Amino acid sequence: MAVTQTTSLSNSLRIQYLNDYMAGALRRRFYDFAAAPVNELSGAAGAAQSMADLNRGGTVRVTFIGDMGITTTPLSQVQDIVPQILPDAYADVTVDMFGDAIQTSQKALVEFFPNYRERSPEKVGLNMMEMVDFKAMEAALGGSLVDRYVARASLDAGTTAHRASDTNFSGIAARLSQFNCPGWEGEGKPTSWAGFMDHYVLTDIAAGGNVVNVAQYQDGDMVLNNEVGRLHNFRLVASGYAKVFLGAGLDSSVAGGTVNTTLSAAASALATTIVVTANTNMVVGGWLNIWNAEETASTFYPDNERVKIAAISGTTITIVGGGENGGLRWAHASGKTVGNADSVHPILFAGPRSLAKVYAPEIGEFGELVGPLQQGLAQQWTSFAWKWFGGYGRPSENWLYRGEYSVSEEA
C-alpha cells in the first residue's frame, strides 16, 4: 500500500522551514534598511565588481574619487592647461563569519508541550537577523556627526529642550542636503531621507503637530517597513527594535529618586521576577534598566534590557519585560547593575545608501538556514542553525547623523 510519509514530503518541509526562517528574519530587520550592498554604492570605485569578488579577505576597502577643483581663470592663449590630480580616499568594512544554533533532544520533542520543532526555524531566523541588524546598528550609530542639546550623560527627561522636535529635523535635513546624502527619490518629488527611532521619541515629535501621518499619503509612496509618517524631508520609521542607550542620561532627575542596585541572584530568560540587593526608590510603574554597562560611547551591549515594575515585595520585584511571555528577554547573572537613570533615545537620520553592506552571495544576504539535522548515533537530537558572512561600514561620514534625545515618557 502506498502511504505518504513525512520522509516523502522532505522538499515541502524544507520549503516551510525556509519560509519560517525568513519570516523571523524579516520581522527583525530595521537598521539594515539604511544599507546598500557595497557594489551598488554610487561614486565608489569598484562599484561594478561582483559581491563575490569584493568579499574576499577580512576587510573590504571601498575607495572614493574626489571632485575636480573649480577654476575661474580664463584659458591662456600662450600656456597650456595644468591638469588636475584627482584625490582619493577609502573606507574599510570589516567582514567575518557568524552563526549560532539550537539543538533539541527527541525525548523533549516527544514529552514537552511547546512546539519546539515548528518554532525553531523562525527563532533561528529571528536570531540571525537580530545579530546582523546589531552589526548594522553598530555601524549606523557609531558615526561622528551627532545632534544633541547637551552631552549624552547630561540629557534629562524632565527638560523639554533635550527632547526631539521639528527643529532637529529641519536642521539635519539642511545638513544632509548640503552633503548631497543620497535619498529616496520619486518622480516630481523632493529627495527624502528616513529617521529611524523608537515610539517614545515619535510621541514627542508628534506633539509638535507637524507630522504627516502615513494614512494621509498613498501606500504606493511608502518605501519602508514601520513607516508611520513624514516630517520635513524625512520618512519617520518607528519600531520597538530601535536602539535605546539604557540609563546613559542624567542620573539624578528621576521622579521618586535614583535607583542604583544590583541583582542579588541570577535571573533566567522569561522570568517574571528579579531579586535585587535593595529596593530603595523603586516605585510600581517605574522603569528599571538591567545592564552589563551603561552605553556611554559607541560600545553597545545587546543583552542590556529594561523592564517595568509591576509589584514590589521586599527585594523581590515583579517585572514586565520584552520576553515572549512578558518576562525577561535575556538571562542575567547575579551582580548585574540595576538602575533607573534617564535613557537616551537615538534617531538615525540616513538615506538608503548611508551604510555599506557586504555579504557572501553563496550564503545569502540574510544568511543560510542549516537543518534540520538529525544527530547522534541514535539520531536523538534535532538541530537548526544559521550562518552569515558579511559586515557593515560607513562609506561616508557625512551621509548619516545620530540624534540623541531624552523622552517625556521618563520624566
N, C-alpha and C positions, 0 to 999 in steps of 0.2 A: 504494500500500500504506500502510495506517495504521500508523504506528510511534509508540510512546510515547517522547517525548524528555524530557530534563531541563527544557526550557522548558515542557513540558506539565504538569510537576509543581511549578510555582513556588509554589503555595499550600502543598503538602506540605513543600517545602524550607523555606519561611518559618516554618512551624509548628515544624519541627525546630530551626531556628536559634533561635527564641524559647525553646523548651524547654531547649536547651543554655545559652542566656544565663541563664535563671532558675536552672538547676542550679548554675551558677557563682556567681550572686548569693546564693542561699540558703545555700550552703556557707560563705560568709564572714561571714554575719550573726552578731553577738554582742552588742555593747553596745546595738544598736538595740532589743533585747527590753525594755529598761527605758524605752522611749519610747512615748508615745501621741500621736496627732495632736492638735494644739493645740485643735481644735474639739471634742475629746472629753474634755478635762480638766474634772473635776467642780470646781465652785466658781469657775471662771474666767468672768468676764463676757464675753459674746460667744461663749459655747460653742456656741450654736445656729447660728452663722453657718457657711456652707459653706466648705470649704477653698479653693475657687476665689476667694471674696471676701477671705479672710484673707491670701492670699499676695501681694497686690498691693503693690508697693514693695519696697525693700531691707531693711526691718525690719518684723517683725510684733510688735506690742505686746500682751502678754497681761495683762489687768487683773484685779485681785482686789478683793473687797469684804470688809472685816473684820467681825468679830462684834460684836454689841451688848455693852456692859458689863453686869455683873450688879449689880442694885440690891438692897439689903437694907432699904431704908427703906419702912415701911408707907405706903399711899396716904393722902394728906391729905384731910380732909373739907372743907377750905375752899380749897385751892390745887390747880390743875391739874398734871398731869404735865409735866415739862420734857422734850421729846423729844430723843432722842439723834441725833447725826450719825454715820453710818457712815463709817469711814475706808476709803480705798482705796490700792492700791499696784499696781505693774506690773513685769513682766519682759519684756525685749526679746529676740527671736530674730532674728538676722541671717540673711538668705537670699540666695542667689546662684545663678547657673547654672554648672554644672561639666560637663566632658566630656573624653573622650580617644578615641584611635583607633589602629588598626594598619592597615598597608597592605602588601600582598604583590604582587610582580610575577608576571605569568603565567609567565615563564620559571622563577622559583623554584618555582611550583606544579607545573610540568612536570618539572623536573630533581631537586628535592630529595626526600629520603625522608620527612622529618617531615610529618605530616598537618596542615599549616597551616590549610587551609580548614575542616576538620572541627573543629579545636580552637579556632578563632578566636572563635566566639560565646561559648563557655564562658569563655575567657580574658578577653574583654571584660566579661562579666557579673561575673566574679570581681573584676576591676579596679574596676568601678563600685561594687560593694558594699564593697570594701576602702576606697575613698575615702569613701563615705557613712558607713561604720562608724567611720572615723577621725574624721569630724566629730562623730559621736555620742560617741565616746570623749573627744574634747577637752572637750565639754560635761560629760560624766559625771565625769571625773577632775579637773576644774578647780574643784570646789566648795570651799567654805570650811570644811566640817566634816571634820576629819582625826583618825584614830585611829592613833597610833604611839607606841612606847616612848620614842624619842629623835628628834632632828631627822633628816631623811632622810639627810644626808651622814654621819651617825654610826651608822646601822644596820649591825650587824655579824653576818655569817652564823654566826660562831662563838659567839654569845651566845644561849642558849635563850630568854631573856626578850624578845628582839627579834623572835621568830617569832610567827605567828598561832596562837591557841589558843582553846579553848572560852570562856575569859573574855572575849575580844574580842567574840565573837558574842552572849553573854548581855547584855553591857553595851550594845552598839549596838541590840539588839532592844528594850531598855528605852527607849532614847532615841527610836527611830523610833516606838515605841508612844506615847510622851508627845507627840510632834509630830504624831500622827494621820496618819502616812505611809500612803497607800493601798497595799493589798497584794492578793494573790490570796486570794479567799475561797471556801470551799466550804461546802455545807450542813452545819451542825453542827460545823464545823471552825474552828480559830482562824485569824486572818489570818496569812499568810506572806509573807515578802519573799524576795529572792534575794541570794546572794553570788556575784558574777562574779569568777573567779580563774583562775590557771594551775594545772597539775597539781603543781608543786613546792610551792606553798602548800597544796594539798589534802593532799599526803602528810604534811606537818607537822601539819595539823589532825586527820587521821585517826589519827595516833599517840596522840591523847588517848583513843581508844576509844569515843567517844560519837556518832560519825557513824552515822546510819541509812542503810544502803546502799539505793540505788534499787530493788534486787531484793527488798527487804523490804516494799515497799509497792506498791500496784497501779499498773500502767501507766496506768490511766484517771485517776489523780490526778497524773500528770506534766503540766506545762504548758510546759516549756521544753526546747529542744534542748540537748544536752550536760548535762542534769541528771543528777547522779551520786549524790545523797543529800540528807540533811537534817541540820541541827544547830540545836537550839532552834527558833526561828521562821523559819529560813532554808532555802530550797532551795539546794543547792550546785551551781553551774554552772561546770564546768571545761573549758577549751579552750586549745589552742595558740595561738589568736588573741588571748588575753588580753594586755593591755599589761604590759610589764616596763620599769622605768626602768633601762636598762642602765648599770652602773658608777656609779650615783648614790649608792651606800652608802659604807661605810668603805673607804679605800684600803689601809691597812697590815695588814689582818688575813688576807690571802690566804695559804694554806699554800704554801710554796715561795718566797714573796716577790712583790713588786709588779712587774707588767709595765707599762711606760709607754713606748711607742714609736710609730712611725708607719709607714704604708705607704710603701715606697721606690719602688713602681711601681704604676700603675693596675691594678685587678683588675676583670675583666668579670663580669657575671652568669653564674652556673652554673660559674664557675671553681672548681677543687678545691684550688688552691694560692694562697697570697698571699706576697708578698715584703716583708719588714719591714726597717726600719733596723737593729734589734738584736733578738736573741732572749733577752736577759737574763731569767732567772727563768721562762722558758716551760717547761712540762712536758707530756708526752704525756698526754692525757686532761683537761687543764685547759680552762677556758673563756677565750675572747677576745671582747672587745666591739670592734666597729668603729663609730666614732662620727662624726657631724657635730659633736656636742657632747654633754656629759653633760646629762641632763634633770634639772636641779636645781629647777625650778619647774614652771610649767604650760605651758611651750613644748615641744611634742613634735616629734620628728623621725621621719617614717615610714620612712626608709631606714637608720636605725640597725639593726644586727643583731649577733647573737652566734653564735659557731661553737665547735666542739670541736676541739682539736688532735689530729690523728691521727698525725703524724710530723713530725720536725724535722730538716732538713738544712741546716745553716748558717742563713742568713736566709730560706730558702725553707721555708714552713710548709704542710704538707698539712693541710687542714681538712675537717670535715664540718659542713654548714650546712643552712639551710632551703630551698634551691633544689630544684626538682623532681628533679634528679639527685643530690642530696645535697651540692651545692656551694653557692656564694653565691647568695642570692636577689636581691641588688641589685648593680649596678656601683658601684665605689668609686674615687674619684680618688686619685692619688698625694698623700701628705701627710696623709691622714686619720689620726686618732688610733686607736691600737690599745692596749687595756689590759685588765686583769683585776680591777679593783676590784669589790667586792661589789655586786650589783644589788639593787634594791628592787622587791618584788613587790606590787602593789596588789590589794586586793579592793574592788570596788564593791558596797556594800550599798544596795540600792534595791528599789523596787516597780515595778509595771507602768506607772505614770504618773509616775515620778520625773523623767523628761525630757519636754520638749515637742518635737514634731516638726512641721515644716511642709514640705509638698511641693506641687507643681503637679499637680492631677488629670489635666490633659491630657497630661502627660509620664509621670506614674505614681509611685507610692511607691518603686518600685525602678528608676526611670529608664526610658529607652527605647533599644531597640536600633535603630541606623541601619545599614542594609545587609542583604546585601552590595551594594555599589555598584561597578559596572564603570566605571573612569575612564581618562582619556587618549584621544587621538584614535584610537588603535588598541585602546582598551579593554584596555590591557595591565596594569592594576593592579586589584586587588580590595581594597576596604577595608571594615572593620567599625568602627563607632563606638558610643559610648554618650553620653547626655546626661541630666542630672538637675538639677532646680531645687528648692532647699529649704534647710533648716538645722535645727539643734538648739539648745535652750537649757534652762536650769534654771528651771522655773516657780517653784519654792520651794526655797530653800537647805536647809531642814530635812527634805527628802524623800529625801536621799541622804547617805551617808557614804563617804569614801575611807579605807580602811585601808592602811597602808604597813608592810611587814614584810620581814625577811630570811628566807632559807630554808636549811635544813640541807644541801641539795644543794651549796651553795657553800662550806661550812665546810672 
